Amino acid sequence: MVDKARHYEGKDYGWWKNAAHAADGLLQKVTPFKRVYLFRRLIGMSDYPICSWEVAWTFDECAGYRFGVPPNAATPDDIADWCEGHPDEWELIYDNVTRRAA
């Protein structure tokens, strides 16, 4: 997982993606939908990562875990909500990563 995370070192940060996250959050508040990924899907997510994107893709690719949302749409809140709701999963994640590294 560390090697995967280091893959993102030196890459430009996708500052404007925070605006897409904010726009989706606002749209989510004014529509009946629980999750909205409209603006995040309209912009390129892979060329310029943001912090939650890096965490979500690293866990998805290295351990096969998602935080309840597609990795390219994960927000820090999605990650925190998932972790708080699945405390026992962390041991499974650690075991899974350890087995893959062996």
C-alpha positions in Angstrom: 0.0 0.0 0.0 2.9 2.3 0.7 4.3 1.8 -2.7 0.9 2.5 -4.3 0.5 5.6 -2.3 4.1 6.8 -3.2 3.1 6.5 -6.8 1.3 9.8 -6.3 4.3 11.7 -4.9 5.3 14.7 -7.0 2.0 14.8 -8.9 0.2 18.1 -9.2 -2.7 18.4 -6.7 -6.2 18.7 -8.3 -7.3 21.8 -6.4 -10.2 22.5 -8.7 -11.7 19.1 -7.9 -12.6 20.4 -4.5 -15.0 22.7 -6.3 -16.6 19.7 -8.0 -16.9 18.0 -4.5 -18.5 21.1 -3.2 -20.9 21.4 -6.1 -22.0 17.8 -5.7 -22.4 18.4 -2.0 -24.7 21.4 -2.6 -26.7 19.4 -5.2 -27.0 16.6 -2.8 -28.6 19.0 -0.2 -31.2 20.4 -2.6 -32.2 17.0 -4.3 -33.7 13.9 -2.7 -30.7 11.8 -3.7 -28.5 10.5 -0.9 -25.3 10.7 -3.0 -24.6 12.9 -6.0 -21.5 12.4 -8.2 -22.5 14.6 -11.2 -19.7 17.2 -11.2 -17.0 14.7 -10.1 -17.9 12.5 -13.1 -17.7 15.4 -15.5 -14.1 16.3 -14.7 -11.1 14.1 -15.2 -10.3 12.5 -11.9 -7.2 10.5 -12.8 -4.7 13.1 -13.9 -4.6 15.3 -10.9 -5.4 13.4 -7.7 -6.7 14.8 -4.4 -6.1 13.4 -0.9 -9.3 11.4 -0.6 -8.9 10.0 -4.1 -5.4 8.8 -3.3 -6.6 7.0 -0.2 -9.6 5.5 -1.8 -7.7 4.2 -4.9 -4.9 2.8 -2.7 -7.3 0.8 -0.6 -9.3 -0.3 -3.6 -6.3 -1.5 -5.6 -4.2 -2.9 -2.8 -6.8 -4.4 -0.4 -10.0 -4.6 -2.5 -11.9 -2.3 -0.2 -14.1 0.6 -1.1 -15.5 3.2 1.3 -19.1 2.7 0.2 -18.5 4.8 -2.9 -16.5 4.5 -6.1 -12.9 5.4 -5.4 -12.9 8.3 -7.8 -15.8 9.9 -6.0 -14.7 9.3 -2.4 -14.7 12.3 0.0 -13.0 12.5 3.4 -16.5 12.3 4.9 -17.3 9.1 2.9 -14.1 7.5 4.2 -14.7 8.6 7.8 -18.3 7.5 7.7 -17.3 4.1 6.4 -14.5 3.6 9.0 -16.8 4.6 11.9 -19.5 2.2 10.6 -17.1 -0.7 10.1 -14.6 -0.8 13.0 -14.1 -4.6 12.7 -13.2 -4.3 9.0 -9.8 -2.8 9.7 -8.4 -6.1 11.0 -9.6 -7.7 7.8 -8.0 -5.0 5.7 -4.7 -5.4 7.6 -4.8 -9.2 7.1 -5.7 -8.9 3.4 -2.8 -6.5 2.8 -0.4 -8.7 4.8 -1.3 -11.8 2.8 -0.9 -10.0 -0.6 2.5 -8.7 0.4 3.8 -12.1 1.5 
